Amino acid sequence: MNKNNTFKLSLDIKKQLEDKFSKVDLESDKMDFDFTTYYNQEMGTPLFRRFIAFEKLIDDGFHTNPG
């Protein structure tokens, strides 16, 4: 997959996530995902990761601090 296709796929996925959760509030830079080789055969290399936070917080029903 070339760089332009990767960028378009990233935008498509981000749009799908916004449609499901809410508008993106914070987004990290792209980072290398090189802590394991477990996914290399299935997904290829290099792999990257990015953290995304949304404006609307979701209550997952799990609270570690009662009250």
BELBEL-V145417 format. One line per field, one symbol per residue. burial: b if it has 9 or more other C-alpha atoms within 8 Angstrom, else e. A space follows every 10 residues. Layout:
burial = ???
This chain:
burial = eeeeebeeee eeeeeebbee ebbbeebeee eebeeeeeeb eeeeeebbeb ebebeeeeee eeeeeee
